[in-house]
């Protein structure tokens, strides 16, 4: 019985996976269409254990760069994708 409980606990831990990306407030300071990158001034990114700062991110979907412009206030999600800090979702703040 103990082995089953230990196995169940292990499986739940694995299923939980990494911390889920939470929406972060930010502001677009630069867009690099050619490189598929965006520079954002942002608040803390909890799933990446990162304080607020201004930094460059890769963008998972380069088409997303067409939906924002420099100066826009945005809500975005970021994660580590193939070792790179990447914006996985972005939209203008309402």
Secondary structure, DSSP 8 states (H G I E B T S, - for coil): -HHHHHHHHHHHHHHH-S-----EEEEEEEEETTTTEEEEEE--BGGGTB-SEEEEEEESSGGGGGG--TT-EEEEEEEEETTEEEEEEEEE--
